[in-house]
Amino acid sequence: MASPRLHGRRLVLGVCGSIACYKAVSLLRLFKAEGAEVRVAMTSAATKFVTPLTFETLSQHPVATEQFARHQEMVHLTWGEEADAIVIAPCTANMLAKAALGLADDLLSTMLLAARCPLIAAPAMDGGMWDHVAVQTHVATLRHRGATIIDPEIGPLASGRTGRGRLTAESTILETVIERVAPRQDFSGRRVLISAGPTREPLDPVRFLSNHSSGKMGYAVAEAARIRGAEVILVTGPTSIPIPPAMEVIHVATAEEMHKALASRLGWADLVVMAAAVADHRPKRVSSQKLKKSAGLLTRLDLEPTPDILTSLSRLKTTQCMVGFSAETENLVSHAQAKLRSKGLDLIVANNVLEQGAGFGSETNKVTMIDRQGTITHLELMPKRTVADRLLDVARTLMQGPPRLDHTPGM
Ligand code: PMT
């Protein structure tokens, strides 16, 4: 085998009471074969299907089963704190509910509350339970919080019925875990220039024109690119998001400042992602003094266009892959296609900002991607971080040639 992809990673494998428990044994073997250090926590129902001894032998560690066992003191705190991820497979409807609601009435659910690492759960259940609105609500809650829930598959179930509820293949769970805790470095050597947040166009020293952008979408792209090995420069309008680690962050306020910051670094970049919500207009005159009501502020405001940053960058670009966003309230695809063409882009990511859970401020987004060849990809509602990865997947295929060798910033 090539070098083990989970080498040095610590996983907690949570096993719940399901007939699919036996598959957790082969999953454990796959994790071990990829170099992971694995501790196993079983619910008491799980121990009815497979004995702890099986997991103990294969993991070469004691298996945790009891919240109050003397020899397992503080396991519910320390394992989750030390792990790179908790993987629950199979995960029952009961455990999904406990995780979503924050209940802690056994070892595994208590561990979930104490842990700060990612949760990856592969549910398995019978009798149409997966489709129940309660289960789907808990799944949505957990996904909203950033957990990865791997949908069960359709097929014959233990009851003899056929339906969605089978634990997904162990190999799929393995690949999902690798993607989450040891992501590919497919942007290694690449340089990504990203804009995020709103711009503020001042009227006077105390007032400005702006919009509802929180910066979450652009910051998610920056974070995803960094984790996948890219060097990142993030040009951000005013937001309340903490400064992300291991990247250069340039703070700007106006469209003009954002334009200058991006244009001066364009030559450095391989990929430009313009997620910022740039104000299209600014006041023609900025008063040096606070405007008085008597000056007619409320009845008359003279505006002029701000620079179209993307169009300007596309004209200056050489080999850079250019990605824009498109914030729409109607005719999503046709409006985005027009912007793709007029702004000279390789890819446009369109979102309907009126849709629930999409656009400004939310943790999630629902986007349609259109590339320069006209390929249209509709994505379902998902966390902005996942949208960011899907965007980078497409951008990666559109970027040509190997990474460049020169590393001169600000060219
Ligand atoms: O920040 P969040 O709260 O997470 O919200 C995310 C978002 C809704 C801001 C994001 O998903 C998004 O849609 N960003 C683009 C917003 C926008 O300005 O869309 P637009 O359709 O008006 O502009 C099209 C593209 O041109 C955008 O890439 C924009 O950055 C760019 N543009 C716009 C105006 C301008 N003067 N110069 C530009 O470069």
Residues whose N, C-alpha, C, O or C-beta is under 5 A from the ligand:
A	BS01	PMT	G197 H212 S213 S214 G215 K216 M217 M274 A275 A276 A277 V278 A279 D280 T306 P307 D308 I309 L310 G324 F325 S326 A327 N351 G359 F360 G361 S362
